Amino acid sequence: MYFAGFTLNLLTLMGLAMGFGLVVDNAIVVLENTYRRRMAGEGAVEAATHGASDVMLAVLAATGTTVVVLIPFVYLQGELRIFYVPLALVVGISLLASLAVAFTFIPSLAARILTRMRFADRHRDADARPPLYTRLYAGLIRFSLRRPWVTVGLAVLALGGSWYLFDKYVNRGVIWGRWGEQRDAIVIYIMQPRGEELARTDELARFFEDRLQQMPEIERFTSNITPDRAFIRVTFPDTLQYSAIPPAIKEQLVQYSLLFGGTDVRVQGFGPSFYGGGGGSAPNYSIKILGYNYEEVRLIAEDLASRLRRFSRIREVDTNSAGSFFQRDKATEIVVKVDRARLSLHDLSTQDVVRYVAAAVYGRNQQGQVRVAGEEMQLAVKLTGARDMSVLRLQDLLIPTTGSREGVRLSDIATVTERQVLNQVIREDQQYQRIVSYEFRGPNKLGDRVLEAVLAATTLPPGYSIEERQVWSWSQEEKEAIWGVTIVAIILIYMVTAAVFESLRQPFCVLLTVPMALIGVFLVFFYANASFTREAYIGVIMMAGIVVNNAILLVDHVNQLRRRHGLALQDALVRGTIERVRPILMTSLTTIFGLLPLVLFAESANANIWNALAYTLIGGLSSSTILVLSVTPALYFMLERRHERRRLAGLVPALAAPTPA
């Protein structure tokens, strides 16, 4: 990290935390093999020497597959590179350091410690009956070898079932952020024109604070006020999560926000009650329309908005939106529509109404100059309250008439409404751009399907295009970069394992542990109700290099038993799998337990950026460990069965040939 110029930050510390369980795996494999040989009666030094050399190739391959999947990270660009290259570097360097420790320090220490231990009374007779759990597991392995297609078929069904749950119920493709599911909160943004005074902004903030103070359901609210803007954050107790109370309060605050003219007031909700189906949040879906005719683009946007409004879960459809959280393309103006029939009853003209409304909104200006301390200054006189005019006060404005002493209220002769207008024209590649944004109140999976249905039912004239533009989703370029890294990582894993096993078939036996691991990934995200964010995709890439380690240990040991001891295929698989159960379980459990603190103390499933990474690795390691010990032997048997038959067929003539005298 020092030579790479990285610092200890959230991402590098996350890499160190993830590496805690991984760095001990190599040492566990070496120590376990040394201990097993010492139990078999070898001397401490011989057991340490042979124990390390037996597993050297497997450990090198396992560490190599984990490290090589991190190499393509250097080709990431933009935000992905900033986030994940330091993470990959920290994990990779930690694993390489653990490799050096596993083959230097661990054998030396094991030889010294095992010398002091006596194993003579632990030797079992060769004819002694193995323990019950060993006999049961051996029976399971023999069953899977007798019916390998049944074993593999069950694994495929498990993968299909887990994918069905994942695809139907798990939200995916979003970017992690503090807007994720945590505690319920409502945020009120008050944005004033430039040059506004602090007192006026504070007055508007106090208006909302007085209303919030009267709501007993609110836990607390905090305000941050500057001259041109105010920020009020409202939080709720945990007992109200997933209830309808926070969205109802948000709707009430939205109605209050419509009472002010000349001020942009936005009310947005966050948390489980909003994203989990209660409703009410910032616009979370956007649709971009492009075309060369401005009016045609507008008509397409209006038609799309009208169809969206038919869905009961869709609110706040905006055809003038930039789809941005803080910025929109729309502006708001107050429209006064005069009813001429009513106006004639009070002996007033439209000009009279316009004059009095202008005086109330802008003030009655008497332009002139005045000399102050020998310096001429512009003088303007305005009516009191002109700066504080609101829609309600404008509706109650009294207009003098000849027939009434008190005058007539503006609301009696005209309607005051708010109208949204386009504030700017945006073009992309010389095409007019219009963005329709809306808020979907319900599960994200259901919102995605509604959006897909609306887009599929939209017919566009030639030369016009429409595309989905989710605010918190990752871009197409980022998706392509992630898929590219994934493909390169799988190819590198195949190359490493093919070089180690000197075979083109056996690497497939190792690579098929990746879909086995996906079963656990799908189920973990389903039961944890977590979002499969962009970080989870990164976790899948890292998981691919980790879960194959157990299969490498198993396949390499089976190959050694077949080559060195001449065991038959089925016998080598049964014995090799039983002898590798302990190190596989130990390495997997240490990694899983090392990752658990990352998720156990989080406020929610999506509270931290590392939750998705940890869920991916925990779920993948859990399912792959179980399936490697049950399905991988069947896969190995299916891949090597024909080759074994040819080998045995070649041995028969050689054994039948007469021996020369």
C-alpha positions in Angstrom: 0.0 0.0 0.0 2.9 2.4 0.8 4.6 1.9 -2.6 1.2 2.1 -4.5 0.3 5.3 -2.8 -2.9 4.0 -1.1 -4.0 5.1 2.3 -5.9 3.3 5.1 -9.5 4.2 4.2 -12.9 2.6 4.2 -12.1 0.5 1.1 -8.7 -0.7 2.0 -9.8 -1.5 5.6 -12.6 -3.5 4.1 -10.1 -5.4 2.0 -8.1 -6.2 5.1 -11.2 -7.3 7.0 -12.2 -9.6 4.1 -8.7 -11.0 4.0 -8.6 -12.0 7.6 -10.4 -15.3 6.9 -8.5 -15.9 3.6 -4.9 -15.5 4.8 -5.1 -18.4 7.2 -6.4 -20.9 4.6 -3.0 -21.7 3.2 -1.6 -22.3 6.7 -4.5 -24.5 7.6 -4.0 -26.7 4.6 -0.3 -27.2 5.2 -0.7 -27.7 9.0 -3.6 -30.2 8.5 -1.7 -32.3 6.0 1.4 -32.2 8.3 -0.7 -33.3 11.3 -2.3 -36.1 9.3 1.0 -37.5 8.3 2.3 -37.2 11.9 -0.7 -39.1 13.1 0.1 -41.8 10.5 3.5 -42.4 12.3 6.0 -40.2 10.5 8.5 -38.2 12.4 7.8 -34.6 13.1 10.4 -33.3 10.6 9.4 -35.7 7.9 5.7 -35.0 8.4 6.4 -31.2 8.1 8.5 -31.7 5.0 6.3 -34.1 3.2 3.1 -32.4 4.4 4.1 -29.1 2.9 5.5 -30.6 -0.3 2.4 -32.7 -0.9 0.0 -29.8 -0.9 2.4 -27.2 -2.4 1.0 -27.5 -5.9 -2.6 -27.4 -4.7 -2.0 -24.4 -2.4 -0.1 -22.5 -5.2 -3.0 -23.2 -7.6 -5.6 -22.2 -5.0 -3.9 -18.9 -4.2 -3.2 -18.3 -7.9 -6.8 -18.6 -8.8 -7.8 -16.1 -6.1 -5.1 -13.6 -7.1 -5.6 -13.9 -10.9 -9.2 -12.9 -10.7 -8.0 -9.6 -9.1 -5.7 -8.8 -12.0 -8.5 -7.7 -14.5 -9.5 -5.1 -11.9 -6.7 -2.8 -13.2 -8.7 -2.5 -16.5 -11.7 -0.9 -14.8 -12.3 2.8 -15.5 -13.8 5.7 -13.7 -15.5 5.2 -10.4 -15.1 1.4 -10.5 -11.4 1.8 -10.7 -11.2 4.2 -7.8 -13.3 2.0 -5.6 -12.1 -1.5 -6.3 -8.5 -1.4 -7.4 -7.3 -0.6 -3.9 -9.5 -3.3 -2.5 -8.1 -5.9 -5.0 -4.5 -4.8 -4.3 -4.9 -5.2 -0.5 -6.5 -8.7 -0.8 -4.0 -9.8 -3.4 -0.9 -8.7 -1.4 -2.3 -10.3 1.8 -2.8 -13.6 0.0 0.8 -13.6 -1.4 2.2 -12.8 2.0 0.2 -15.7 3.5 1.6 -18.0 0.9 5.1 -17.2 2.0 4.2 -17.8 5.6 2.5 -21.1 4.9 5.6 -22.7 3.4 8.2 -21.2 5.7 7.0 -20.4 9.2 4.2 -23.0 9.4 6.3 -26.1 8.6 9.1 -25.0 11.0 6.7 -24.3 13.8 4.7 -27.5 13.2 7.9 -29.6 13.2 8.9 -28.1 16.6 5.5 -28.4 18.2 4.6 -31.9 16.9 8.0 -33.2 18.1 6.8 -32.7 21.7 3.5 -34.5 21.1 3.2 -38.2 21.4 1.0 -40.1 19.0 1.9 -43.7 19.7 -1.3 -44.3 21.7 -3.4 -42.6 19.0 -2.5 -45.1 16.3 -5.4 -47.2 15.1 -5.1 -50.7 13.9 -5.4 -51.0 10.1 -8.4 -53.3 10.6 -10.2 -51.0 13.0 -13.6 -49.9 12.0 -13.8 -46.2 11.0 -16.1 -43.8 12.9 -19.8 -43.6 12.1 -19.7 -40.2 10.4 -16.9 -41.4 8.1 -18.9 -44.5 7.1 -22.0 -42.4 6.5 -20.1 -39.9 4.4 -18.4 -42.7 2.4 -21.8 -44.2 1.7 -23.0 -40.8 0.4 -20.0 -40.5 -1.9 -20.4 -44.0 -3.2 -24.1 -43.3 -3.9 -23.2 -40.1 -5.9 -20.6 -42.1 -7.9 -23.1 -44.9 -8.7 -25.7 -42.3 -9.8 -23.7 -39.2 -10.8 -26.5 -37.9 -13.1 -28.9 -37.9 -10.2 -26.5 -35.9 -8.0 -25.7 -33.4 -10.7 -29.4 -33.1 -11.6 -30.3 -32.3 -8.0 -27.7 -29.5 -8.0 -29.1 -28.1 -11.3 -32.6 -28.1 -9.8 -31.3 -26.3 -6.7 -29.6 -23.7 -9.0 -32.8 -23.2 -11.0 -35.0 -22.8 -7.8 -32.6 -20.4 -6.2 -32.4 -18.4 -9.4 -36.2 -18.2 -9.6 -36.4 -16.7 -6.1 -33.5 -14.4 -6.8 -35.0 -13.2 -10.1 -38.5 -12.6 -8.8 -37.8 -11.1 -5.4 -34.3 -9.6 -5.2 -33.6 -6.1 -6.5 -30.4 -5.9 -8.5 -28.4 -3.5 -10.6 -28.4 -0.5 -8.3 -25.5 1.4 -6.7 -25.0 1.3 -3.0 -25.6 4.6 -1.3 -26.8 6.2 2.0 -30.3 6.3 0.4 -30.5 2.6 0.8 -32.8 0.9 3.3 -31.8 2.1 6.8 -34.1 4.1 9.1 -37.2 5.9 7.8 -36.5 9.6 7.2 -38.1 12.5 5.5 -36.0 15.3 4.1 -37.4 18.8 3.4 -35.4 21.0 1.0 -36.2 24.7 0.9 -34.4 26.6 -1.9 -34.7 30.4 -2.1 -33.7 32.7 -5.0 -30.2 34.0 -4.9 -29.8 37.0 -2.6 -32.6 36.1 -0.2 -32.2 37.1 3.4 -31.6 34.6 6.2 -34.6 35.8 8.2 -37.0 34.8 5.4 -35.6 31.4 4.9 -35.6 30.8 8.7 -39.3 31.9 8.7 -40.2 29.2 6.1 -38.2 26.6 8.0 -40.0 27.5 11.3 -43.3 27.0 9.4 -42.5 23.4 8.9 -40.9 23.0 12.3 -44.2 24.2 14.0 -46.1 21.5 12.1 -43.6 18.8 12.8 -43.7 19.7 16.5 -47.4 18.8 16.6 -46.8 15.3 15.2 -46.2 12.8 18.0 -45.1 10.0 15.6 -41.9 11.9 14.8 -38.8 10.9 16.8 -36.8 14.0 16.1 -36.0 16.6 13.4 -33.0 18.7 12.8 -32.7 21.9 10.7 -29.7 23.4 8.8 -30.5 26.9 7.5 -28.5 29.3 5.2 -29.7 32.4 3.5 -30.6 30.7 0.2 -31.6 27.2 1.4 -32.8 25.2 4.4 -32.5 21.4 5.1 -34.8 19.7 7.6 -34.3 16.0 8.3 -37.1 14.1 10.1 -36.6 10.6 11.6 -39.0 8.1 13.0 -38.7 5.3 15.6 -37.9 1.8 14.5 -41.4 0.6 15.5 -42.9 2.6 12.6 -40.7 0.9 9.9 -42.7 -0.7 7.1 -45.8 1.1 8.3 -48.0 3.6 6.4 -47.4 6.5 8.9 -44.1 7.9 7.5 -45.6 8.0 3.9 -48.8 9.7 5.3 -46.8 12.3 7.0 -44.7 12.9 3.9 -47.9 13.5 1.9 -49.1 16.0 4.5 -45.8 17.8 4.2 -46.0 17.8 0.4 -49.3 19.6 0.7 -47.7 22.3 3.0 -44.9 22.7 0.4 -47.5 23.8 -2.2 -48.5 26.9 -0.2 -45.4 29.0 -1.1 -44.8 30.8 -4.3 -41.3 31.9 -5.5 -39.7 29.2 -3.3 -38.7 25.7 -4.4 -39.8 23.3 -1.6 -39.2 19.5 -2.0 -40.2 16.8 0.3 -38.6 13.3 -0.2 -38.8 10.1 1.8 -36.2 7.4 2.4 -36.1 4.1 4.2 -38.0 0.8 4.5 -41.5 2.3 4.7 -40.9 4.2 1.4 -38.9 1.8 -0.7 -40.4 -1.4 0.9 -43.9 -0.7 -0.4 -45.2 2.1 1.9 -44.6 4.6 -0.9 -43.2 8.0 -1.2 -39.6 8.8 -2.2 -37.5 10.8 -4.6 -38.3 10.1 -8.2 -36.7 6.6 -8.6 -37.5 6.0 -12.3 -36.7 8.1 -15.3 -37.3 7.6 -19.0 -35.3 9.5 -21.6 -36.9 10.5 -25.0 -34.8 11.7 -27.9 -35.9 13.1 -31.2 -35.3 15.9 -33.8 -38.7 17.6 -33.4 -39.3 19.4 -30.2 -43.1 19.2 -30.3 -43.1 15.6 -31.2 -40.8 14.7 -28.3 -43.2 16.7 -26.0 -46.2 14.7 -27.3 -44.5 11.4 -26.7 -43.6 12.5 -23.2 -47.2 13.5 -22.5 -48.6 10.3 -23.8 -46.1 8.3 -21.8 -47.0 10.3 -18.7 -50.7 9.7 -19.2 -50.2 5.9 -19.4 -48.0 5.9 -16.3 -50.6 7.8 -14.3 -53.1 4.9 -14.8 -51.0 2.7 -12.4 -52.2 3.1 -8.8 -48.6 2.8 -7.4 -47.1 5.6 -9.6 -47.1 9.1 -8.2 -45.5 12.5 -9.1 -45.1 11.9 -12.8 -43.1 14.8 -14.2 -42.5 15.3 -18.0 -40.1 18.1 -17.4 -37.6 16.3 -15.2 -33.9 15.8 -15.6 -34.3 12.7 -13.4 -31.8 14.2 -11.0 -32.1 14.1 -7.2 -31.2 17.8 -6.7 -31.9 19.4 -10.1 -34.8 19.5 -12.5 -35.4 21.1 -15.8 -38.8 22.4 -14.8 -39.8 25.8 -13.4 -42.9 26.8 -11.6 -45.1 29.9 -12.1 -48.3 31.1 -10.5 -51.1 31.7 -12.9 -54.1 34.0 -12.1 -57.1 33.2 -14.3 -59.7 35.9 -14.2 -63.4 35.0 -14.4 -64.8 37.8 -16.5 -68.4 37.0 -15.6 -67.8 37.4 -11.9 -65.5 40.4 -12.6 -68.4 42.3 -14.3 -70.6 41.9 -11.2 -68.1 44.0 -9.1 -67.6 46.8 -11.7 -63.9 45.8 -12.2 -61.8 45.5 -15.2 -59.0 43.0 -15.9 -56.5 45.9 -15.9 -57.6 46.8 -12.3 -57.0 43.2 -11.2 -53.6 43.1 -12.8 -52.6 46.4 -11.2 -53.6 45.4 -7.7 -52.0 41.9 -8.0 -48.7 43.4 -9.3 -48.7 45.9 -6.4 -49.2 43.1 -3.9 -46.5 40.8 -5.4 -43.9 43.3 -6.5 -44.8 46.2 -4.3 -45.8 49.7 -5.4 -42.6 51.3 -6.7 -42.0 55.0 -6.6 -38.8 55.4 -8.4 -36.6 58.4 -7.6 -33.4 59.6 -6.2 -32.4 60.8 -2.8 -29.2 62.4 -1.6 -27.7 60.7 1.5 -24.5 62.2 3.0 -23.8 63.9 -0.3 -24.3 60.8 -2.4 -27.3 60.2 -4.7 -29.0 56.9 -4.2 -31.9 55.2 -5.9 -35.2 55.2 -3.9 -38.0 52.7 -4.2 -41.0 52.5 -1.9 -42.9 49.2 -1.6 -45.9 48.0 0.3 -45.4 46.1 3.6 -45.5 42.4 3.1 -44.5 42.4 -0.6 -41.5 40.2 0.1 -43.6 37.6 2.1 -46.4 37.0 -0.3 -47.6 33.4 -0.5 -50.3 31.7 -2.5 -52.8 31.7 0.4 -52.2 35.4 1.0 -52.6 36.2 -2.7 -56.0 34.4 -2.7 -57.1 36.4 0.2 -56.0 39.7 -1.4 -58.7 42.4 -1.1 -59.3 44.4 -4.3 -61.2 47.7 -3.7 -64.5 48.2 -5.6 -66.9 51.1 -6.0 -69.9 49.1 -4.8 -68.3 47.6 -1.6 -66.4 49.2 1.2 -64.4 46.1 2.1 -63.7 45.1 -1.5 -63.7 41.7 -3.0 -61.3 38.8 -2.5 -59.2 37.7 -5.4 -60.3 34.1 -5.0 -63.9 35.3 -5.7 -63.2 36.6 -9.1 -60.2 34.5 -10.2 -58.5 31.2 -9.6 -54.8 31.1 -8.5 -53.0 27.9 -9.7 -49.5 26.6 -10.0 -48.2 25.6 -13.4 -45.0 23.8 -14.3 -43.1 25.1 -17.3 -39.9 24.0 -19.1 -37.0 26.0 -17.7 -34.4 24.9 -20.3 -34.0 23.0 -23.6 -31.6 20.1 -23.6 -30.2 18.5 -26.7 -28.1 15.4 -27.0 -26.3 14.7 -30.3 -28.4 17.4 -31.8 -31.6 15.7 -30.7 -34.1 17.2 -28.3 -34.2 15.4 -25.0 -37.1 15.1 -22.7 -37.1 13.1 -19.5 -40.1 11.7 -17.8 -39.5 10.8 -14.1 -41.9 9.3 -11.6 -42.1 7.8 -8.2 -43.0 4.1 -7.9 -44.5 3.2 -4.5 -43.8 -0.4 -4.1 -41.1 -3.1 -4.4 -38.4 -2.4 -6.8 -38.8 -5.7 -8.7 -42.5 -4.8 -9.4 -41.4 -1.3 -10.4 -39.0 -2.7 -12.9 -41.6 -4.9 -14.5 -44.1 -2.0 -14.7 -41.4 0.0 -16.5 -40.6 -2.8 -18.9 -44.3 -3.2 -19.7 -44.8 0.5 -20.4 -41.7 0.7 -22.6 -42.8 -2.4 -24.6 -46.2 -0.9 -25.2 -44.7 2.4 -26.5 -44.7 2.9 -30.3 -42.3 5.6 -31.6 -42.1 7.2 -35.0 -39.0 6.6 -37.1 -36.0 8.6 -35.9 -37.1 8.8 -32.2 -35.7 6.7 -29.4 -36.7 6.0 -25.8 -34.6 4.4 -23.1 -34.7 3.6 -19.4 -32.8 5.9 -17.2 -32.9 4.8 -13.5 -31.4 7.4 -11.2 -29.6 5.1 -8.9 -28.7 2.4 -11.4 -25.2 1.8 -12.8 -24.5 2.8 -16.4 -24.2 0.5 -19.4 -20.5 1.2 -19.6 -20.0 -0.1 -16.0 -22.1 -3.2 -16.8 -19.9 -4.0 -19.8 -16.8 -3.4 -17.7 -18.0 -5.8 -15.0 -18.9 -8.5 -17.5 -15.6 -8.1 -19.2 -13.7 -8.6 -16.0 -15.9 -11.6 -15.1 -15.1 -13.3 -18.4 -11.4 -12.6 -18.2 -11.4 -13.9 -14.6 -13.0 -17.2 -15.6 -10.5 -17.7 -18.5 -7.6 -17.0 -16.1 -8.9 -19.6 -13.6 -9.2 -22.2 -16.4 -5.7 -21.5 -17.5 -4.2 -21.8 -14.0 -6.0 -25.0 -13.2 -5.3 -26.5 -16.6 -1.6 -25.9 -16.1 -1.7 -27.4 -12.6 -3.6 -30.5 -13.5 -2.0 -30.9 -17.0 -5.5 -31.6 -18.3 -8.2 -29.9 -20.3 -11.0 -31.8 -18.7 -10.4 -31.5 -15.0 -10.5 -27.6 -14.9 -14.2 -27.9 -15.8 -14.7 -29.9 -12.7 -13.2 -26.9 -10.8 -15.0 -24.2 -12.7 -18.4 -25.8 -12.1 -18.1 -24.9 -8.4 -18.9 -21.3 -9.4 -22.6 -22.1 -10.3 -22.7 -24.2 -7.2 -21.7 -21.1 -5.2 -24.3 -19.0 -6.9 -27.0 -21.1 -5.3 -25.9 -19.8 -1.9 -25.5 -16.3 -3.2 -29.1 -16.2 -4.6 -30.5 -17.7 -1.4 -28.6 -15.4 1.0 -29.8 -12.2 -0.8 -33.3 -13.6 -0.9 -33.6 -14.4 2.8 -31.6 -11.3 3.9 -33.9 -9.1 1.8 -30.8 -7.3 0.5 -30.3 -5.5 -2.8 -27.9 -7.1 -5.3 -25.9 -3.9 -5.8 -22.9 -3.2 -8.0 -20.7 -4.3 -5.1 -22.3 -7.7 -5.2 -21.2 -8.2 -8.8 -17.6 -7.4 -7.7 -18.1 -9.9 -4.9 -19.1 -12.6 -7.4 -15.9 -12.0 -9.3 -13.8 -12.4 -6.1 -15.9 -15.3 -5.0 -15.2 -17.2 -8.3 -11.5 -17.1 -7.4 -12.1 -18.3 -3.8 -14.7 -21.1 -4.1 -12.6 -23.0 -6.6 -9.9 -23.5 -3.9 -11.8 -26.3 -2.2 -12.3 -28.1 -5.5 -8.6 -27.7 -6.4 -7.6 -29.3 -3.1 -9.9 -32.2 -3.7 -9.1 -32.8 -7.3 -5.3 -32.5 -6.7 -5.4 -35.1 -3.9 -7.5 -37.5 -5.9 -4.9 -37.2 -8.8 -2.1 -37.9 -6.3 -3.8 -41.1 -5.0 -4.3 -42.3 -8.6 -0.8 -41.6 -9.7 1.3 -42.4 -6.6 -0.8 -45.2 -5.1 -2.4 -46.6 -8.3 -5.9 -46.5 -6.8 -8.9 -47.1 -9.1 -11.1 -44.1 -10.0 -13.9 -44.8 -7.5 -11.6 -45.8 -4.7 -9.4 -42.7 -5.2 -12.5 -40.5 -5.1 -13.9 -42.0 -1.9 -10.6 -41.9 -0.1 -9.5 -38.6 -1.4 -12.8 -36.9 -0.6 -12.8 -38.3 3.0 -9.2 -37.2 3.6 -9.9 -33.7 2.3 -13.1 -33.1 4.3 -11.4 -31.6 7.3 -9.2 -29.0 5.6 -12.0 -28.0 3.3 -14.4 -27.4 6.2 -11.7 -25.6 8.2 -10.7 -23.2 5.5 -14.3 -22.4 4.5 -15.5 -21.9 8.1 -12.6 -19.6 8.9 -13.3 -17.4 5.9 -17.1 -17.3 6.7 -16.5 -16.5 10.3 -14.1 -13.8 9.3 -16.7 -12.2 7.2 -19.6 -12.5 9.6 -18.7 -9.4 11.7 -19.1 -7.3 8.5 -22.8 -8.0 8.4 -23.9 -9.0 11.9 -23.5 -5.5 13.4 -25.0 -3.6 10.4 -28.3 -1.6 10.9 -29.9 -3.3 7.9 -29.1 -5.5 5.0 -28.0 -2.5 2.8 -26.6 -0.3 5.5 -22.9 -0.5 4.5 -21.0 -0.7 1.2 -19.3 -4.0 2.2 -22.6 -5.8 3.1 -23.2 -7.0 -0.5 -19.6 -8.2 -0.8 -19.8 -10.1 2.5 -23.2 -11.6 1.6 -21.9 -12.8 -1.7 -18.8 -14.5 -0.2 -20.6 -16.0 2.7 -23.4 -17.4 0.6 -21.1 -18.6 -2.1 -18.7 -20.4 0.3 -21.5 -22.0 2.2 -23.2 -23.7 -0.7 -20.0 -24.5 -2.6 -18.4 -26.2 0.4 -21.4 -28.5 0.7 -21.7 -29.2 -3.0 -17.9 -29.6 -3.5 -17.9 -32.5 -1.0 -20.9 -34.1 -2.7 -21.3 -33.1 -6.3 -17.7 -32.5 -7.3 -16.7 -36.2 -6.9 -19.6 -37.1 -9.2 -18.5 -34.5 -11.8 -14.9 -35.8 -11.6 -16.2 -39.3 -12.1 -18.2 -38.3 -15.1 -15.3 -36.5 -16.7 -12.7 -39.2 -16.1 -14.8 -42.3 -16.5 -14.2 -42.8 -20.2 -10.5 -42.1 -19.9 -10.3 -44.6 -17.0 -12.0 -47.3 -19.1 -9.5 -46.7 -21.9 -6.6 -46.9 -19.5 -7.9 -50.2 -18.0 -8.5 -51.6 -21.5 -4.9 -50.9 -22.4 -3.7 -52.7 -19.3 -5.5 -55.9 -20.0 -3.4 -57.0 -23.1 -0.2 -56.1 -21.2 -1.2 -58.3 -18.3 -2.3 -61.1 -20.5 0.9 -61.2 -22.5 3.2 -64.2 -21.6 6.2 -63.4 -19.6 9.5 -64.4 -21.3 11.4 -67.2 -19.7 
